[in-house]
Amino acid sequence: MEQTLKITNVLSDPTRYYIYQYITKRHQEVTVQEIADNFNIHPNVARLHLSKLEDVNMLVSETKKTGKGGRPSRLYRLSDDVIQLNFPYRDYQLLANIAIQTMMSLGEAGKEALYLTGKRFGAELIEQEVASQHQVSDELTFDQKLNIIKSAATLAGFYPDFEANEDHTKIYFEIFNCPFKEVAIDHREAVCSMHFQFLKGMFESLFTSIELIEKENLITGCHSCSYQALVTI
């Protein structure tokens, strides 16, 4: 409870909240000067906000040389700690672990059910996003479809980056945050396979055909989960 109060106190400052939000979408380390420039505040004020976020383990920092000469800079990045605010306390991570272990105990039938459910939830996420934008799936252009997937993935907490080739047959994308990371550490095969099907369900809701290929995985120590999607409009 004490840690929860500290976090809510730190995030009660609007500038500090938006700084944290900025860093979550930055996908890389930031400097005091970068924060100062982006939020039009003095570097000393930026340093204070970053230090407050670090005090409650929302950020971590280290001193590195930038390669530009001069003194080393202090670089800040997101902490690996999970920030959860629940009143009263709820342990959804434990529930997720119980659910995954239960599904895996059922053998191949349990795995298949988990993957199909993940795929269905991915499709439903896209359907909700299409409806919220008052669009009709069959009338969407390629760019509109890609923007809907971007928006839905962002809402799901994936912090994604997308890039498509000129003829719109390949989509390259990276996911910089896995919402299932803590569970995936203990159940990598099950959770990562479910996540793969979740993403596939998202794409299949909008494209005629889709081949999804995983390139890198956060759980193995990579910078992001990266994929290539071969699509037909």
C-alpha positions in Angstrom: 0.0 0.0 0.0 2.8 2.4 0.8 4.4 1.9 -2.6 1.0 2.5 -4.3 0.6 5.8 -2.5 4.1 6.9 -3.6 3.3 6.0 -7.2 0.0 7.9 -7.2 1.7 10.9 -5.6 4.4 10.9 -8.2 1.9 10.6 -11.1 -0.4 13.3 -9.7 1.8 15.9 -11.3 0.5 16.3 -14.9 3.9 17.1 -16.4 5.5 14.1 -14.7 2.7 11.9 -15.9 3.2 13.1 -19.5 6.9 12.6 -19.3 6.4 9.0 -18.2 3.9 8.5 -21.1 6.5 10.0 -23.5 9.2 7.6 -22.4 6.9 4.6 -22.7 6.4 5.5 -26.4 10.0 6.5 -27.0 11.3 2.9 -27.2 14.8 4.0 -26.1 16.7 5.8 -23.4 16.2 9.6 -23.0 18.4 12.3 -21.6 17.5 15.2 -19.3 18.1 17.6 -22.1 15.7 15.7 -24.4 12.9 15.9 -21.8 13.7 19.6 -21.2 13.4 20.4 -24.9 10.3 18.3 -25.5 8.4 19.7 -22.5 9.8 23.3 -22.7 11.1 23.2 -19.1 14.5 23.9 -17.5 16.9 20.9 -17.4 16.9 21.1 -13.6 13.2 20.7 -13.6 13.4 17.9 -16.0 16.0 16.2 -13.9 13.7 16.5 -10.8 10.8 14.9 -12.6 12.9 12.0 -13.9 14.4 11.5 -10.4 11.0 11.3 -8.9 10.0 8.7 -11.3 13.2 6.8 -10.6 12.6 7.0 -6.9 9.4 4.8 -7.2 11.1 2.4 -9.7 9.1 3.5 -12.7 12.4 4.5 -14.4 16.0 3.4 -14.0 19.1 5.3 -15.1 22.8 4.9 -15.8 25.6 7.1 -16.9 26.9 6.6 -20.4 29.2 8.3 -22.8 27.3 9.6 -25.8 30.2 9.5 -28.3 30.1 13.2 -28.7 32.8 14.0 -26.3 32.4 15.9 -23.0 31.0 14.5 -19.8 29.0 11.3 -19.8 25.2 11.7 -19.8 22.7 10.2 -17.5 20.2 8.1 -19.6 16.8 7.1 -18.3 14.6 4.2 -19.5 11.6 2.3 -18.3 12.0 0.0 -15.4 11.3 -3.7 -15.8 9.1 -3.5 -12.7 5.4 -3.9 -13.3 3.3 -0.9 -12.1 -0.1 -2.0 -10.9 -2.6 0.2 -9.0 -5.5 -1.7 -7.6 -7.9 -0.7 -4.8 -8.3 -3.0 -3.1 -5.4 -5.3 -4.0 -6.0 -7.7 -7.0 -3.5 -10.3 -8.1 -4.4 -10.8 -11.8 -0.9 -12.0 -12.5 -1.4 -15.0 -10.2 -4.7 -15.6 -11.8 -3.1 -15.6 -15.3 -0.4 -18.1 -14.1 -3.1 -20.4 -12.7 -5.1 -20.2 -16.0 -2.0 -20.9 -18.1 -1.0 -23.9 -16.0 -4.5 -25.3 -16.1 -4.6 -25.0 -19.9 -1.2 -26.7 -20.3 -2.2 -29.5 -17.9 -4.9 -30.5 -20.5 -2.2 -31.3 -23.1 -2.7 -30.6 -26.8 -6.4 -29.9 -26.4 -5.6 -27.2 -23.8 -3.0 -25.6 -25.9 -5.3 -25.5 -29.0 -8.0 -23.9 -26.9 -5.6 -21.3 -25.6 -4.4 -20.4 -29.1 -7.9 -20.2 -30.6 -9.0 -18.0 -27.7 -6.1 -15.7 -28.2 -6.8 -15.5 -31.9 -10.5 -14.7 -31.2 -9.6 -11.9 -28.8 -7.3 -10.4 -31.3 -10.1 -10.4 -33.9 -12.5 -8.9 -31.4 -10.1 -6.1 -30.6 -10.0 -5.1 -34.3 -13.8 -5.3 -34.6 -14.2 -3.0 -31.6 -11.7 -0.5 -33.1 -13.4 -0.5 -36.5 -16.7 0.1 -34.8 -15.3 2.9 -32.7 -14.1 4.7 -35.9 -17.5 4.2 -37.6 -15.9 2.3 -40.4 -16.9 -0.7 -42.5 -14.2 -3.4 -42.9 -14.9 -4.2 -46.5 -14.6 -0.5 -47.5 -11.2 0.2 -45.9 -8.1 1.1 -47.8 -4.7 -0.4 -47.0 -3.6 2.6 -45.1 -6.9 2.7 -43.1 -6.5 -1.0 -42.2 -2.9 -0.4 -41.1 -3.9 2.6 -39.0 -6.6 0.6 -37.3 -4.2 -2.2 -36.4 -1.7 0.4 -35.1 -4.4 2.1 -33.0 -5.7 -1.3 -31.6 -2.2 -2.5 -30.8 -1.4 0.8 -29.0 -4.6 0.5 -26.9 -3.6 -3.1 -26.1 -0.3 -1.7 -24.6 2.0 -3.1 -27.3 3.8 0.2 -28.0 4.2 -0.7 -31.7 6.0 0.6 -34.7 4.8 -0.3 -38.2 6.3 0.1 -41.7 4.9 -1.2 -45.0 6.6 -1.7 -48.4 5.5 0.3 -51.4 3.3 -2.4 -53.0 1.6 -3.1 -49.7 2.4 -6.8 -49.7 4.7 -6.7 -46.6 4.3 -5.1 -43.2 7.2 -4.9 -40.8 6.4 -4.2 -37.2 7.9 -4.2 -33.8 6.3 -4.5 -30.4 8.3 -2.8 -27.6 6.1 -3.9 -24.7 4.6 -7.3 -24.0 1.6 -7.0 -21.7 2.0 -10.7 -20.9 5.8 -10.5 -20.2 5.7 -11.5 -16.5 3.6 -14.6 -17.3 5.6 -15.4 -20.4 8.9 -15.6 -18.4 7.6 -18.7 -16.7 5.4 -20.0 -19.6 7.2 -18.8 -22.7 6.0 -21.3 -25.3 2.4 -21.1 -24.3 2.2 -17.3 -23.9 4.3 -16.4 -26.9 2.3 -18.8 -29.1 -1.0 -17.4 -27.8 0.4 -13.8 -28.4 1.3 -14.9 -32.0 -2.3 -16.1 -32.6 -3.6 -12.9 -31.0 -1.7 -10.8 -33.6 -2.8 -13.1 -36.4 -6.4 -12.7 -35.4 -6.0 -8.9 -35.6 -4.6 -9.1 -39.2 -7.0 -11.8 -40.4 -9.9 -9.5 -39.4 -8.8 -7.0 -42.0 -6.8 -8.7 -44.7 -7.9 -11.5 -47.1 -4.8 -13.6 -46.3 -2.0 -13.2 -43.9 1.3 -15.0 -43.3 2.9 -13.9 -40.0 6.6 -14.5 -39.4 8.2 -13.8 -36.0 11.8 -12.4 -36.3 12.8 -11.5 -32.7 11.3 -12.0 -29.2 11.5 -9.8 -26.2 11.6 -12.8 -23.8 14.8 -14.1 -25.3 16.5 -10.8 -24.6 15.9 -8.9 -27.9 15.1 -5.2 -28.0 11.6 -5.9 -29.2 9.2 -8.6 -30.6 9.6 -8.1 -34.4 7.4 -9.6 -37.2 6.9 -9.6 -40.9 3.4 -9.9 -42.2 2.8 -11.0 -45.8 -0.7 -9.7 -46.7 -3.3 -9.7 -49.4 -5.8 -6.9 -49.3 
